[in-house]
Amino acid sequence: MDILKRAPMGWNSWDCYGAAVDEQTVRKNAEFIAKHLKKYGWEYVTVDIQWSAPNAKNHEYEPFADLCMDEYSRLIPAENRFPSSAGGKGFAPLAEYVHSLGLKFGIHIMRGIPRRAVHRNTAIKGCDKTAREIAKTDSICRWNSDMYGVDTKKPGAREYYDSIFELYASWGVDFIKCDDIARELPHEQEELITLSNSLKSCGRDMVLSLSPGPALLEKAELYKQVSNMWRITDDFWDKWELLYDMFSRAEKWCTHTGAGGWPDADMLPIGGILQDYDTANRTKFTQPEQYTMMTLWCIFRSPLIIGGEMTTFDDFTMSLITNEDILNMHLKARNSHQVWRREINGTEHILWTASCADGGIYAALFNTGEQCSQISVPLTDLELYGSAKIKELWSKETTDNANELKATIEPHGARAYYIV
């Protein structure tokens, strides 16, 4: 099911609110996207983990939480946090509101079946089996106690997964972020395949995103067959060492990007994050580091999922996510790859390039060192011979008849170019 012409762009509630996001917060962020960002391609609004937990407080999971569940072993939204779900409506009213704004609605799920369902031995829709009969109780998540795995060899396992995607389709869900599955291969591979097959047969197109990373490079072809995007890292936060590490991850995965499948460098921790701890907490990334992050994510064509509370974004943050030239690179880059990574004048620099679907090429030049750097890169490094017109995409500066990329780049900073 190839439903993606570009890597998804949107917002996810995790960075700010952890497990504790509520309906009002989701609605106001959806409204912000519709008003300010939709015209730039941002469209997905995703409710992250433990939306079925009435007492969720922050990024710390409530162990063995008393999750809300229907009679068929399927989790449903906690009504105190998502009041429109009352009366068995589930996420349908919230999804309908997001759709009314011209956007798409997503939810987070965990691999498996609720432990609460197994302990109560509740029914599975569409068969005479019960939760206890299909549970794989030795398959548990290492960091969350909500679920047991599902033994796909047992009768009733496929019916369980069919039933949850039938429910999500009835709600109008467009995006599924499935957790505790991307790096669990190969020992949970059959469960991933079963889950994917159930999604594909539910009658509604849904993006399938796999978490957490790091995904296994040797399983790249499987990820492409069963999903639309897969995490290549564990949770990504606003720390330079994590951003620096992403260069090597992107280099390894760049040949697997495109044609409806997208290696995922994780969310963009920009603006105000960790709102549940401190409403004044802003990203720790410097402005040059944010340019680097956005430039790398876009030339690599990672999904772009905002993690910050958007209604508090300042002018700089808005400029990051509404730069049409940078977002065009995200849409139109092809065959992206690292050209070289070398030390110049005592400072490490990295050069990436990609062809543009409309003609010409893109280039991205990064200074990963601790000092400001003046650098000149001949166009012959990009296998361009002769002069060209060069536009720097952040500053909009254009140079005619140039034969080199010439820039002064701040520590941890970047420049992006379109060359024709």
Secondary structure, 3 states (H helix, E strand, C coil): CCCCCCCCEEEECHHHHCCCCCHHHHHHHHHHHHHHHHHHCCCEEEECCCCCCCCCCCCCCCCCCCCCECCCCCECCCCCCCHHHHHHCCCHHHHHHHHHCCCEEEEEEECCEEHHHHHHCCECCCCCCEHHHHEEEEEECCCCCCEEEECCCCCCHHHHHHHHHHHHHHHCCCEEEEECCCCCCCCCHHHHHHHHHHHHCCCCCCEEEECCCCCCHHHHHHHHHHCCEEECCCCCCCCHHHHHHHHHHHHHHHHHCECCEEEECCCECCCECCCCCCCCCECCCCHHHHHHHHHHHHHHCCCEEECCEHHHCCHHHHHHHCCHHHHHHHHHEEEEEEEEEEEECCEEEEEEEEEECCCCEEEEEEECCCCCEEEEEEHHHHCCCCCEEEEECCCCCEEEEECEEEEEECCCCEEEEEEC
